[in-house]
Amino acid sequence: MRVNVVTGAGGAMGRCCALRLARRGGVMLIADRRPEPLRAVAAELADVGAEVVVEINDVTDGESMARLAAVAGDAGEIGAVVLAAGISPAMGDWRALVEVNFLGTWRGLRAFAPLARPGAVAVGFSSMAGMFLAAGGHDVDAAIRENPEVPDLVDRLAAIDDGFFTAPEAAYRWSKLGVARLCEQEAATWGARGGRVVSVSPGLIEGPMNALEMQDRGHLIRSLFDRTPLGRMGQPDEVAAVVEFLTSEAASFVSGCDIRIDGGLGAQRVFDQQAERHRAGTHE
Ligand SMILES: NC(=O)c1ccc[n+]([C@@H]2O[C@H](COP(=O)([O-])OP(=O)(O)OC[C@H]3O[C@@H](n4cnc5c(N)ncnc54)[C@H](O)[C@@H]3O)[C@@H](O)[C@H]2O)c1
């Protein structure tokens, strides 16, 4: 029996991913730390005839992730492992952002790696926000490329750049860029077993997360909206559609890369940066 797994399945994008993956048959293993929305999604899945297993899970807890992988292993051979659990800057301080987004994804990739097999695909949830960093050569970039198992990683991050990292916005961006880096790196581990790893970078997507960010940082969200070439927010199911493709046989040679689902915002960012540099050069 094939088992597909979604973490953060009680959330907007996780729910849509679970509904799409359920069409493949087999077992749908859905996890989230919030029982109520998880049960509601389980009921929706049952309504469309899926065989559902529900697991209350916390991605910040290594044992909880190991248990989730064990439940999946008992249910069958793993197919898609969609790691959608995540938080935004309005939902926690910089430590929580690193613990949930970055280390949570790392725990998921590591817990499920021994179950990887041909046809198994892990999907990490990065963010277009990671593109807003000048990565490469930065101390944080180097730190997140190191083994996150090193126990003092979080403290080392805090020490970089005189506390720069502890600003929630910066920590969010790095935590999400870190997810894309992890997925690049873990492609080798999963690949050795015939499995694949990819990440997706959503732009502004409608849902409770962005509603909260709008209250907290409306100015920033509006400026991102204004710079999105498609001139609208994305729908959670538009992300799930890409996840469905990436975890299908049609994407059988796609691994170790990040796919932007952002209405063109990331590309616009590159052009804006070029224009800024050009203006700065002209004024010198
Ligand atoms: N919404 C956006 O615009 C946007 C943009 C870029 C990236 N993302 C990322 O996409 C993913 C899905 O976002 P969404 O809009 O569906 O958000 P959401 O808030 O609707 O869903 C996230 C889910 O993760 C769960 N979760 C949080 N912490 C957890 C933990 N410690 N253990 C287990 N579950 C936990 C929450 O309970 C929630 O159900 C997240 O990783 C998010 O950071 C979102």
The ligand as an SDF file (V2000), in Angstrom:
LIG
                    3D

 44 48  0  0  0  0  0  0  0  0999 V2000
    0.8020   31.8890    3.1290 N   0  0  0  0  0  0  0  0  0  0  0  0
    1.7940   32.3760    2.4120 C   0  0  0  0  0  0  0  0  0  0  0  0
    1.6690   33.4160    1.7500 O   0  0  0  0  0  0  0  0  0  0  0  0
    3.1290   31.6650    2.4020 C   0  0  0  0  0  0  0  0  0  0  0  0
    4.1480   32.1620    1.5910 C   0  0  0  0  0  0  0  0  0  0  0  0
    5.3540   31.4820    1.5430 C   0  0  0  0  0  0  0  0  0  0  0  0
    5.5390   30.3260    2.2680 C   0  0  0  0  0  0  0  0  0  0  0  0
    4.5390   29.8600    3.0640 N   0  0  0  0  0  0  0  0  0  0  0  0
    4.7680   28.6080    3.7760 C   0  0  0  0  0  0  0  0  0  0  0  0
    3.8830   27.6090    3.2720 O   0  0  0  0  0  0  0  0  0  0  0  0
    3.5300   26.6910    4.3030 C   0  0  0  0  0  0  0  0  0  0  0  0
    2.0140   26.5850    4.4100 C   0  0  0  0  0  0  0  0  0  0  0  0
    1.4780   27.8820    4.7000 O   0  0  0  0  0  0  0  0  0  0  0  0
   -0.0730   28.1510    4.8830 P   0  0  0  0  0  0  0  0  0  0  0  0
   -0.4030   29.4390    4.2560 O   0  0  0  0  0  0  0  0  0  0  0  0
   -0.8320   26.9390    4.5180 O   0  0  0  0  0  0  0  0  0  0  0  0
   -0.0970   28.3910    6.4690 O   0  0  0  0  0  0  0  0  0  0  0  0
   -1.1590   27.9230    7.5800 P   0  0  0  0  0  0  0  0  0  0  0  0
   -0.8550   28.7220    8.7880 O   0  0  0  0  0  0  0  0  0  0  0  0
   -2.5280   27.9450    7.0140 O   0  0  0  0  0  0  0  0  0  0  0  0
   -0.7360   26.3960    7.8240 O   0  0  0  0  0  0  0  0  0  0  0  0
    0.4340   26.0290    8.4940 C   0  0  0  0  0  0  0  0  0  0  0  0
    0.1160   24.8240    9.3460 C   0  0  0  0  0  0  0  0  0  0  0  0
    1.3180   24.4130   10.0260 O   0  0  0  0  0  0  0  0  0  0  0  0
    0.9520   23.9980   11.3230 C   0  0  0  0  0  0  0  0  0  0  0  0
    2.0920   24.0860   12.2430 N   0  0  0  0  0  0  0  0  0  0  0  0
    2.6980   25.2060   12.6880 C   0  0  0  0  0  0  0  0  0  0  0  0
    3.6590   24.8890   13.5700 N   0  0  0  0  0  0  0  0  0  0  0  0
    3.6680   23.5320   13.6680 C   0  0  0  0  0  0  0  0  0  0  0  0
    4.4410   22.6170   14.4170 C   0  0  0  0  0  0  0  0  0  0  0  0
    5.3960   23.0220   15.2740 N   0  0  0  0  0  0  0  0  0  0  0  0
    4.2100   21.2950   14.2650 N   0  0  0  0  0  0  0  0  0  0  0  0
    3.2250   20.8590   13.4270 C   0  0  0  0  0  0  0  0  0  0  0  0
    2.4480   21.6850   12.7050 N   0  0  0  0  0  0  0  0  0  0  0  0
    2.6700   23.0170   12.8140 C   0  0  0  0  0  0  0  0  0  0  0  0
   -0.1660   24.9470   11.7510 C   0  0  0  0  0  0  0  0  0  0  0  0
   -0.9360   24.3940   12.8000 O   0  0  0  0  0  0  0  0  0  0  0  0
   -0.9160   25.1320   10.4450 C   0  0  0  0  0  0  0  0  0  0  0  0
   -2.0260   24.2520   10.3360 O   0  0  0  0  0  0  0  0  0  0  0  0
    4.2060   27.2040    5.5740 C   0  0  0  0  0  0  0  0  0  0  0  0
    5.4430   26.5160    5.7380 O   0  0  0  0  0  0  0  0  0  0  0  0
    4.4640   28.6570    5.2570 C   0  0  0  0  0  0  0  0  0  0  0  0
    5.5440   29.1890    5.9990 O   0  0  0  0  0  0  0  0  0  0  0  0
    3.3360   30.5050    3.1570 C   0  0  0  0  0  0  0  0  0  0  0  0
  1  2  1  0
  2  3  2  0
  2  4  1  0
  4  5  1  0
  4 44  2  0
  5  6  2  0
  6  7  1  0
  7  8  2  0
  8  9  1  0
  8 44  1  0
  9 10  1  0
  9 42  1  0
 10 11  1  0
 11 12  1  0
 11 40  1  0
 12 13  1  0
 13 14  1  0
 14 15  2  0
 14 16  1  0
 14 17  1  0
 17 18  1  0
 18 19  2  0
 18 20  1  0
 18 21  1  0
 21 22  1  0
 22 23  1  0
 23 24  1  0
 23 38  1  0
 24 25  1  0
 25 26  1  0
 25 36  1  0
 26 27  1  0
 26 35  1  0
 27 28  2  0
 28 29  1  0
 29 30  1  0
 29 35  2  0
 30 31  1  0
 30 32  2  0
 32 33  1  0
 33 34  2  0
 34 35  1  0
 36 37  1  0
 36 38  1  0
 38 39  1  0
 40 41  1  0
 40 42  1  0
 42 43  1  0
M  CHG  2   8   1  16  -1
M  END
$$$$
